[in-house]
Amino acid sequence: MTYENTANPSQPRPLALVTGASSGIGLELAREFARKGYDLLVAAEDEAVHEAARELSVAGCEAVAQQVDLATSDGVAQLYAVAAGSGRAVTAAALNAGVAVGGRFHETDVNADLRLVALNVASTVHLAKLLTRDMVKEGEGKLLFTASIASTMPGPYHATYAASKAFVHSFAEAIRVELKDTGVTVTSLMPGPTDTNFFERANMEDTRIASAPKDDPADVARRGVEALLAGKDHVVAASRLNKLQTAAGQLLPDRLVAAVQGRLTKPGSGRG
C-alpha cells in the first residue's frame, strides 16, 4: 500500500499522533493522516503497533511506534515524553484508544469496568491536557476525539462504555468552545457499529447489534480526518440507519431509547 502525499512537498511534513493505532478505526486514522501528508507517532498497548508503523513508513511517511499502556498515568506520560522529545510540534492528534465491556453490569468484572474508565476517560483527559497546552503555545493544532453514537443514548449491557463515550463527546464539545481563537480546533468523531474487533473484545459477539451490518472503518476514518481538517465540531460517521437512530435517540425519552437499545445489546439476543 502506498500513500499519496497531499501536503506541499516544499514544506516539512506535519506530525500527527494517533492512539489505539494498531487496528480498527485507529489504524485507519493513521493511514488517512499518512495519505494527507503527515508523519506519525502511533501508539497502542499491543505489539501490532510496530507492524502498523512499518506499514505506514512508506512513500516518505515517517512513522514511529510506541507500545504503551494508556490506561495508566505513567503510560500517558511516557507517550507524551516521546512526542515532546521528538523536537517537533504535534500538529494533529487523534485520541482514539478505548475498550468496551459487554454484559450485565452486576456480573461484569469490576476491574474491567474501572480499566475502561481509566483508558476511555482518564487517559483522554490526561493526554488532551498535555497536548492542548503545547498547541495553544504554538498557536495551532487539531484534536480529534473518538466518541460514538452510543454517546447520545443510554447503553444497557455496555453501560460503562456508553457512559464513557458520552463523557468524551461532551468533553470535546466543551473544550472546543474554550479553545476558540487560540488556533486549536476540536472535533468529535461519532462512529456507529463498525467492522472491527470491537464486539469480540467486548464479549458482545452474541448480541443482535453484533450481527447487524457494520460500517467500514476506513470510511469512518476518512470522514473523521476530513472533518478534523475542515475544523468541524463533530461528525456522525455512520450509516443512514444509525444516523436516524441517533436522531431518534436525541428526541425520545431516555427510558424508551434505553429499552430499544437493550434489545440490541442484550447478551444472547443475536442467537437464532
C-alpha positions in Angstrom: 0.0 0.0 0.0 1.3 3.5 -0.9 0.1 6.9 0.2 -0.3 10.0 -1.8 1.3 13.0 -0.1 -1.2 15.8 -0.4 0.9 18.2 1.6 3.1 20.8 0.0 6.3 18.9 -0.9 8.3 22.1 -0.3 7.2 22.2 3.3 8.2 19.9 6.2 5.6 17.2 6.9 3.4 17.9 9.9 3.3 15.4 12.8 0.1 13.6 13.9 -0.3 11.4 17.0 -2.8 8.5 16.9 -3.6 6.3 19.9 -5.2 2.9 19.6 -3.5 2.7 16.2 -2.7 -1.0 15.9 -6.0 -2.0 14.4 -9.6 -0.9 13.6 -10.5 2.7 13.4 -7.2 3.8 14.9 -5.1 2.1 12.2 -7.3 3.6 9.5 -7.0 7.1 11.1 -3.2 6.7 10.9 -3.4 5.6 7.3 -5.6 8.6 6.5 -3.2 11.0 8.1 -0.4 9.4 6.1 -2.4 10.0 2.9 -2.9 13.6 3.9 0.9 14.1 4.1 1.6 13.7 7.9 4.4 11.9 9.6 3.1 9.8 12.5 3.6 8.8 16.1 1.3 5.8 16.6 0.6 4.2 20.0 -1.2 1.1 21.3 -0.7 -1.4 24.1 -0.1 -4.4 21.8 2.9 -5.4 19.7 0.9 -5.0 16.5 1.5 -1.2 16.7 5.1 -1.9 15.5 3.8 -3.6 12.3 1.4 -0.7 11.8 4.4 1.7 11.9 6.3 -0.4 9.4 3.4 -0.4 7.0 2.9 3.3 7.4 6.6 4.1 6.9 6.4 4.1 3.1 6.3 6.8 0.4 8.1 9.3 2.6 5.9 8.9 5.7 7.9 8.6 8.9 6.0 6.6 11.4 7.3 5.9 15.0 5.6 3.3 17.2 5.2 3.5 20.9 3.9 0.4 22.7 2.4 1.8 25.9 -0.5 1.2 28.3 -2.5 4.4 28.2 -4.8 3.1 31.0 -2.1 4.2 33.4 -0.9 7.7 34.1 2.7 6.5 33.6 1.8 5.3 30.1 0.3 8.7 29.1 3.4 10.5 30.5 5.6 8.1 28.6 3.8 8.7 25.3 3.9 12.4 25.8 7.6 12.4 26.6 8.2 10.6 23.3 6.2 13.3 21.4 7.8 16.2 23.3 11.3 14.7 22.8 10.9 14.4 19.0 11.8 18.1 18.6 8.6 18.6 16.5 5.2 20.0 17.4 2.3 17.7 17.3 0.1 19.4 14.8 -2.8 16.9 14.9 -3.8 14.2 17.4 -6.5 11.5 17.3 -7.3 10.4 20.8 -8.8 7.1 19.8 -7.7 4.4 22.3 -10.6 2.8 24.1 -12.1 -0.5 25.1 -15.7 -1.8 25.9 -17.1 -4.2 28.4 -20.3 -6.0 27.5 -22.7 -7.8 29.8 -24.9 -7.1 32.8 -23.2 -4.5 35.0 -23.7 -6.5 38.2 -22.0 -9.5 36.6 -19.0 -7.9 34.8 -15.6 -7.7 36.4 -15.2 -4.5 38.3 -11.5 -4.3 37.3 -12.5 -4.4 33.6 -15.0 -1.6 34.2 -12.5 0.5 36.1 -9.8 -0.1 33.4 -12.3 1.1 30.8 -12.9 4.3 32.7 -9.1 4.7 33.1 -8.5 4.3 29.4 -11.5 5.8 27.7 -11.9 8.8 30.1 -8.9 9.5 32.4 -6.2 8.9 29.7 -8.2 11.0 27.2 -8.3 13.9 29.7 -4.7 13.5 30.7 -3.3 13.4 27.2 -5.5 16.1 25.9 -4.3 18.3 28.8 -0.7 17.9 27.8 -1.3 18.3 24.1 -3.6 21.3 24.3 -1.1 23.3 26.4 1.5 22.8 23.8 -0.8 23.5 20.9 -2.1 26.8 22.5 1.6 27.9 22.9 2.2 27.1 19.3 -1.0 28.9 18.2 -2.2 25.9 16.2 -3.4 22.4 16.5 -6.2 20.0 15.7 -7.6 17.4 18.2 -9.9 14.5 17.1 -11.7 12.6 19.9 -13.3 9.2 19.0 -16.6 9.3 20.7 -19.5 7.2 19.4 -23.2 7.4 18.5 -23.5 5.5 21.8 -22.7 8.8 23.5 -26.2 10.1 22.6 -28.2 7.4 24.5 -28.2 5.1 27.5 -26.3 1.9 26.8 -27.8 -1.2 28.6 -25.4 -4.2 28.6 -22.4 -1.9 27.8 -23.2 0.8 30.3 -19.7 1.9 31.2 -18.7 2.1 27.6 -21.7 4.2 26.5 -21.2 6.5 29.6 -17.5 6.9 28.8 -18.3 8.0 25.2 -20.9 10.4 26.5 -18.1 11.9 28.6 -15.7 12.1 25.6 -18.2 13.8 23.3 -19.3 16.3 26.0 -15.7 17.0 26.9 -14.7 17.6 23.3 -17.6 19.9 22.6 -16.8 21.9 25.8 -13.1 22.5 25.3 -13.8 23.4 21.7 -15.6 26.5 23.0 -12.8 27.2 25.5 -10.1 27.0 22.7 -11.9 29.4 20.3 -9.5 32.0 19.0 -6.4 30.0 20.1 -5.8 28.4 16.7 -6.7 25.0 18.2 -9.8 23.1 17.0 -11.6 20.1 18.4 -13.7 17.6 16.6 -15.7 14.7 18.0 -15.8 11.6 15.8 -19.0 9.6 16.3 -19.0 6.2 14.6 -21.8 3.7 14.7 -21.2 -0.1 14.8 -18.1 -0.6 12.7 -16.4 -3.7 11.2 -13.6 -4.1 13.7 -12.8 -6.5 16.6 -14.8 -4.3 19.0 -17.6 -6.8 19.6 -15.2 -9.7 20.1 -13.1 -7.8 22.6 -16.2 -6.5 24.4 -17.6 -10.1 24.7 -20.7 -8.9 22.7 -20.5 -11.3 19.7 -23.8 -13.0 20.6 -25.8 -9.7 20.5 -28.2 -8.5 17.8 -26.1 -5.4 17.2 -23.0 -7.5 16.6 -24.8 -9.5 13.8 -26.2 -6.4 12.1 -24.5 -4.6 9.1 -21.5 -2.5 10.1 -19.6 0.4 8.7 -16.2 0.3 7.0 -13.5 1.6 9.4 -11.6 3.1 6.5 -14.7 5.2 5.6 -15.2 6.2 9.3 -11.6 7.3 9.5 -11.8 9.2 6.2 -14.8 11.2 7.4 -13.2 11.8 10.7 -10.0 13.2 9.3 -11.8 15.3 6.7 -14.0 16.8 9.4 -10.9 17.5 11.6 -9.1 19.2 8.8 -12.2 21.2 8.0 -12.4 22.4 11.6 -15.9 20.9 12.2 -17.2 20.4 15.7 -18.3 16.8 15.2 -19.1 14.2 12.5 -21.5 11.3 12.7 -19.6 8.7 10.7 -22.3 6.1 10.5 -24.8 4.6 8.1 -28.0 6.4 7.3 -29.9 4.0 9.6 -27.6 4.7 12.5 -27.9 8.4 11.9 -31.7 8.1 12.1 -31.4 6.1 15.3 -29.1 8.7 16.8 -31.5 11.5 15.9 -34.4 9.5 17.3 -32.4 8.9 20.5 -32.0 12.6 21.0 -35.7 13.2 20.7 -37.3 10.3 22.6 -37.3 9.9 26.4 -34.2 8.1 27.7 -36.3 5.3 29.2 -37.7 4.4 25.7 -34.3 4.7 24.0 -32.7 2.5 26.7 -35.3 -0.2 26.2 -34.8 -0.2 22.4 -31.0 -0.3 22.8 -31.3 -3.1 25.3 -33.0 -5.4 22.8 -29.9 -4.9 20.5 -27.2 -5.3 23.1 -28.6 -7.9 25.5 -26.4 -10.9 25.8 -27.7 -13.8 23.7 -30.1 -11.5 21.7 -28.3 -12.4 18.4 -28.8 -16.1 18.7 -31.4 -17.8 16.5 
